[in-house]
Amino acid sequence: RNKSNQHKMEVMQENNPLLLSVGNLFLSLSATLVWGGYILAPRPHLFIISTISACFYCVAQMLSAAFWFAIPPLKQTYPWVLFLTVTIQEVFRLLMY
């Protein structure tokens, strides 16, 4: 009888989607929570700077994607896509500072 209960618990733990989801969530967010809790939270100015830089990064990515969709030859030449994307990101990084 003890083996039967142990087997049921093993099957339940293997197939529990909530348990798997929570575990994946903790694993994926652990570095962000540590970074935010120990480094950014005590220094509010770092939190503001990191939020602004994340917004600038998103705008640069959207602009790079817009160029990629707007200029059809860029879809076949990946070196130009990389060059254009990096250039746009660096320009936005310099604009932020």
Summary of the structure (lengths in Angstrom):
residues: 97
radius of gyration: 22.8
end to end distance: 68.0
largest distance: 69.1
contacts: 204
relative contact order: 0.07
helix: 90%
strand: 0%
